[in-house]
Amino acid sequence: MCGLDPWGSRDPAVPVVSPAGNRGKGERGSSGQPSSRLAAPRDTADLHQELCLYTLGNLIVESEAVRMQLLPQGIVPALSACIQTVLEALGYALSQLLQAKEAPEKIIPSILGSTLPQHMLQLLQPGPKLNPGVAVEFAWCLHYIICSQVNNALLITHGALSTLGLLLLDLAGAVQRSEDAGLELLVCPVLRCLSNLLTEPAVDAVGGQMELRDERVVASLFILLQFLLQKQPSLLPEGLWLLNNLTANSPSFCTSLLSLDLIEPLLQLLPVSNVVSILVLTVLCNVAEKGPAYCWHLWPGPLLSSLLDTLAFSDTEVVGQSLELLQLLFLYRPEIAQAFLQQSGLQALKRHEEEAQLQDRVHALQQTALHG
């Protein structure tokens, strides 16, 4: 959940994974101790203002007393006034302010009441004017605001979903053009922002998910997953968590996965780590639970043999999620159960019969396989 991220706000983080049998949309965290940054000012006419902003950012990190003095003196309007000049330094100072423990109650409401959110979204608009360094800072700022859950409906009405969705497409395009130096620095907060916004009730209320209902979103996400697999595997869970939230309640995104033949590339991520395995299996459960027509596209193919491999894992969450997926497949396509039996599936289940967390589900799957 937001605010429960023990890995730190700016570090590659592993999503809080739903336990087996409890799928659906989930949120990403944002807490952690911010760190001071040494200013690296550019030689411009705004040097003095830039140095002041970096100094402010470092002071904000160090002391709640300083923050409490700055608020009544008008720090938020002052930061808003800098939006047209030293953007990267402004983003840094603002990100430190937004990470303060009192931010949800005392700071973020003021930010949301200003013009800063609209300006942030404008700075994240893809195109030739997009500045990567500025975009990274303000994407993290947006992430901290979203995780506060103060008023995410406002951000959605300002077009946050469509802006971030377009930026996702643009990032995937940059990967395809091999313009990917340092790209993971921006990919991470963009993935987190989208993942968390998709959990908001306001998304359905204002038709927000329609803004992302495009095959290109899924295709772009897989381009980024392959990029992260090569460059920064620790960030793979961020992309898979977004894929989980996209497919949890959306037949159209599940259809995109199937029509774009992305099941096999998804299965290829299973060996990366237990966390990645759980998320991959959760996404596949999202697809399978949509019914027989979806399961028809999941098999024949490599899925069953991949699931038999995961039953050899020692991690109970991975095995539990595999059992849930198999149960759905057997329910909607009984012929998969016959193939499971023919491929020594019962022997694979036996090793988990005595595990307290799994034995009930193992027994239920055995009965379904044998008797339907």
C-alpha positions in Angstrom: 0.0 0.0 0.0 1.1 3.6 -0.4 3.3 4.7 2.5 4.6 1.2 3.2 7.6 0.9 1.0 10.6 -0.2 3.1 12.9 -0.1 0.1 12.8 3.7 0.1 11.1 6.2 -2.2 13.7 6.6 -4.9 15.1 3.1 -5.0 14.0 0.2 -7.2 11.3 -1.4 -5.1 9.3 -4.6 -5.1 5.5 -4.2 -5.0 3.4 -5.4 -2.1 2.0 -8.5 -3.7 -1.5 -9.7 -3.0 -1.6 -13.1 -1.4 -2.7 -16.1 -3.5 -6.4 -16.0 -4.0 -6.6 -12.3 -3.3 -6.0 -10.7 -6.7 -7.1 -7.4 -8.0 -5.7 -3.9 -8.2 -3.1 -2.9 -5.7 -1.2 0.2 -4.8 2.5 1.0 -4.6 4.2 2.6 -1.7 6.1 5.8 -1.4 7.6 6.2 2.0 11.3 6.2 2.9 13.9 8.6 4.1 14.7 11.4 1.5 18.4 12.3 1.1 20.1 15.6 0.7 21.5 16.4 -2.7 24.6 18.4 -3.6 23.6 21.1 -6.0 25.0 20.8 -9.5 23.9 24.2 -10.9 24.2 25.2 -14.5 26.0 28.3 -15.5 22.9 30.4 -16.3 21.4 33.7 -15.3 19.2 31.7 -12.9 22.2 30.4 -10.9 21.3 32.2 -7.7 17.7 31.0 -7.8 18.8 27.5 -8.5 21.2 27.4 -5.6 18.5 28.7 -3.3 16.1 26.0 -4.4 18.7 23.2 -3.9 19.6 24.7 -0.5 15.9 24.8 0.4 15.5 21.2 -0.7 18.3 20.1 1.6 17.0 22.1 4.5 13.5 20.6 4.0 15.0 17.2 4.3 16.8 17.9 7.6 14.2 19.6 9.8 10.5 19.6 10.5 10.9 22.9 12.3 12.3 24.4 9.1 9.3 23.1 7.1 6.9 24.5 9.6 8.5 27.9 9.3 8.4 27.8 5.5 4.7 26.9 5.1 3.2 30.1 6.7 5.8 32.2 4.9 4.4 31.1 1.6 6.7 28.4 0.3 4.1 26.9 -2.0 3.3 30.1 -3.9 7.1 30.8 -4.0 7.7 27.4 -5.6 4.9 28.0 -8.0 6.5 31.2 -9.2 9.7 29.3 -10.1 7.9 27.0 -12.6 9.0 28.9 -15.7 12.7 29.1 -14.8 14.8 26.6 -12.9 12.6 23.6 -13.3 14.9 20.8 -12.2 16.0 22.5 -9.0 12.3 23.3 -8.3 11.4 19.7 -8.8 14.1 18.6 -6.4 13.0 21.1 -3.7 9.3 20.2 -4.2 10.0 16.4 -4.0 11.7 16.9 -0.6 8.7 18.8 0.7 6.3 16.2 -0.6 8.1 13.4 1.3 7.8 15.0 4.7 5.7 13.0 7.1 3.3 15.9 7.6 2.9 16.4 3.8 -0.6 14.7 3.5 -2.1 16.8 6.1 -0.3 20.1 5.9 1.5 20.4 2.5 -0.2 18.5 -0.3 -3.6 20.1 0.1 -1.9 23.5 -0.5 -0.1 22.0 -3.5 -3.3 20.7 -5.0 -5.0 24.0 -4.4 -2.3 25.8 -6.5 -1.5 25.6 -10.2 1.5 23.3 -9.6 -0.3 20.0 -10.5 -1.4 21.3 -14.0 2.2 22.6 -14.5 3.6 19.2 -13.5 1.4 17.4 -16.0 2.4 19.8 -18.7 6.1 19.1 -18.0 5.4 15.4 -18.4 3.8 15.8 -21.8 5.8 13.8 -24.4 7.4 15.6 -27.3 10.5 17.5 -28.4 10.2 19.9 -25.4 10.3 17.1 -22.8 13.4 17.6 -20.6 14.4 14.2 -19.1 15.9 15.6 -15.9 13.0 17.8 -15.2 10.5 15.0 -16.1 12.2 12.6 -13.6 11.9 15.1 -10.7 8.3 16.0 -11.4 7.2 12.4 -12.0 8.5 11.6 -8.5 6.6 14.7 -7.2 3.4 13.4 -8.8 4.1 9.9 -7.4 4.3 11.3 -3.8 1.1 13.3 -4.3 -0.8 10.3 -5.6 0.4 8.1 -2.8 -0.9 10.6 -0.2 -4.4 9.9 -1.6 -5.4 13.4 -0.6 -7.4 14.1 -3.8 -6.4 11.8 -6.7 -9.7 12.4 -8.4 -8.5 16.0 -9.0 -5.4 14.7 -10.8 -7.5 12.3 -12.9 -9.8 15.2 -14.0 -6.7 17.2 -14.9 -5.9 14.4 -17.4 -3.1 12.6 -15.4 -4.0 9.2 -16.8 -3.9 10.3 -20.4 -0.7 12.3 -19.9 1.1 9.4 -18.2 -0.3 6.9 -20.8 1.1 9.0 -23.6 4.4 9.3 -21.8 4.5 5.5 -21.4 4.1 5.2 -25.2 6.9 7.8 -25.7 9.3 5.9 -23.4 8.7 2.7 -25.3 9.4 4.5 -28.5 12.7 5.8 -27.1 13.7 2.2 -26.3 12.9 1.2 -29.8 15.0 4.0 -31.2 17.9 3.0 -28.8 17.6 6.4 -27.1 17.4 4.8 -23.7 20.3 6.2 -21.7 19.1 6.7 -18.1 15.6 5.9 -19.2 14.9 3.7 -16.2 15.1 6.8 -13.9 11.9 8.1 -15.5 10.2 4.7 -16.2 10.0 3.8 -12.5 7.9 6.8 -11.2 5.7 6.8 -14.4 4.9 3.1 -13.8 4.1 3.7 -10.2 1.9 6.7 -10.9 -0.2 4.8 -13.4 -0.4 1.7 -11.2 -1.7 3.7 -8.2 -4.1 5.9 -10.2 -5.7 2.8 -11.6 -6.8 1.8 -8.1 -8.8 4.9 -7.6 -12.6 4.7 -7.7 -12.6 8.0 -9.7 -11.1 6.1 -12.7 -14.3 4.3 -13.3 -16.5 7.3 -12.2 -15.0 9.6 -14.9 -14.3 6.9 -17.5 -10.6 7.3 -16.8 -9.6 3.8 -17.9 -11.1 4.6 -21.3 -8.1 6.9 -21.7 -5.8 3.9 -21.5 -7.9 1.4 -23.4 -5.5 1.0 -26.3 -3.5 -2.0 -27.4 -0.5 0.3 -27.7 -0.4 0.6 -23.9 0.0 -3.1 -23.4 2.5 -3.3 -26.3 4.5 -0.4 -24.9 4.5 -1.9 -21.5 6.1 -5.1 -22.8 8.7 -3.2 -24.7 9.6 -1.6 -21.4 9.6 -4.9 -19.5 12.1 -6.3 -22.0 14.2 -3.1 -21.6 14.1 -3.5 -17.8 15.0 -7.2 -18.0 18.2 -6.2 -19.7 19.1 -3.0 -17.9 17.4 -3.0 -14.5 15.7 -6.4 -13.6 14.9 -5.1 -10.1 12.4 -2.7 -11.7 10.5 -5.5 -13.4 7.9 -5.8 -10.6 6.9 -2.1 -11.2 5.9 -2.9 -14.8 4.2 -6.2 -13.8 2.2 -4.5 -11.1 0.9 -2.0 -13.7 0.0 -4.9 -15.9 -1.8 -6.6 -13.0 -3.9 -3.4 -12.4 -4.7 -3.0 -16.0 -5.9 -6.6 -16.4 -7.6 -7.1 -13.0 -11.0 -5.8 -14.1 -10.6 -5.3 -17.8 -11.5 -7.9 -20.4 -10.2 -5.6 -23.1 -6.7 -5.5 -21.7 -6.7 -9.3 -21.3 -7.8 -9.5 -24.9 -4.9 -7.3 -25.9 -2.5 -9.7 -24.1 -3.8 -12.6 -26.1 -4.2 -10.8 -29.5 -0.6 -9.5 -29.3 0.7 -13.0 -28.5 2.3 -11.8 -25.2 1.6 -14.9 -23.1 4.9 -16.6 -24.0 7.0 -13.5 -23.4 5.2 -13.2 -20.0 6.1 -16.8 -19.2 9.7 -16.2 -20.0 9.9 -13.8 -17.0 9.0 -16.6 -14.5 12.6 -17.6 -13.6 13.7 -14.0 -12.8 12.6 -14.1 -9.1 9.8 -15.3 -6.8 8.3 -11.8 -6.7 8.2 -11.6 -10.5 6.8 -15.1 -10.7 3.9 -14.3 -8.4 3.1 -11.2 -10.4 3.3 -13.0 -13.8 1.0 -15.8 -12.4 -1.4 -13.2 -11.0 -1.7 -11.5 -14.4 -2.4 -14.9 -16.0 -5.1 -15.5 -13.3 -6.7 -12.2 -14.3 -6.9 -13.5 -17.9 -8.1 -17.0 -17.0 -10.9 -15.8 -14.7 -12.5 -14.0 -17.5 -13.9 -17.3 -18.7 -13.7 -20.2 -21.2 -13.1 -18.0 -24.3 -9.9 -16.6 -22.6 -8.7 -20.0 -21.4 -9.2 -21.3 -24.9 -6.4 -19.0 -26.0 -4.1 -20.0 -23.1 -3.8 -23.6 -24.1 -2.4 -25.5 -26.0 0.9 -23.8 -25.7 3.8 -23.5 -23.2 1.6 -22.5 -20.2 1.0 -25.9 -18.8 4.6 -27.0 -18.8 5.6 -23.7 -17.3 3.1 -24.2 -14.4 4.5 -27.7 -13.8 7.9 -26.1 -13.5 6.6 -23.6 -10.9 5.2 -26.4 -8.8 8.8 -27.4 -8.2 9.4 -24.0 -6.6 9.9 -24.0 -2.8 8.2 -20.6 -2.4 4.7 -21.2 -1.1 3.3 -18.0 -2.6 4.5 -18.9 -6.1 3.1 -22.5 -5.7 -0.2 -21.1 -4.3 -0.6 -18.8 -7.2 0.1 -21.6 -9.6 -2.5 -23.8 -7.9 -5.1 -21.0 -8.3 -4.3 -20.6 -12.0 -4.5 -24.4 -12.6 -7.9 -24.5 -10.8 -9.3 -21.8 -13.1 -7.9 -23.6 -16.2 -9.4 -26.9 -15.1 -12.7 -25.2 -14.4 -13.1 -23.6 -17.8 -11.2 -26.2 -19.9 -11.4 -29.7 -18.4 -9.2 -31.1 -21.1 -6.3 -29.2 -19.5 -6.8 -31.3 -16.4 -6.4 -34.5 -18.6 -3.2 -33.1 -20.1 -2.0 -32.3 -16.5 -2.5 -35.9 -15.4 -0.7 -37.2 -18.5 2.3 -35.0 -17.7 2.7 -36.3 -14.1 0.9 -33.4 -12.6 -0.3 -35.4 -9.6 3.3 -36.3 -8.7 4.2 -32.6 -8.9 1.4 -31.9 -6.4 2.5 -34.6 -3.9 5.5 -32.6 -2.7 3.2 -29.9 -1.3 0.6 -32.2 0.3 2.1 -31.7 3.8 2.6 -28.0 3.6 0.0 -26.3 5.9 -0.5 -23.2 3.7 -1.1 -25.3 0.6 -2.5 -28.7 1.5 -6.2 -27.7 1.2 -5.7 -26.2 -2.2 -3.5 -29.1 -3.3 -6.3 -31.5 -2.2 -9.0 -29.5 -4.0 -6.9 -29.4 -7.3 -6.3 -33.1 -7.1 -10.0 -33.8 -6.8 -10.8 -31.4 -9.7 -8.1 -33.1 -11.9 -9.4 -36.6 -11.1 -13.1 -36.1 -11.0 -13.9 -32.7 -12.6 
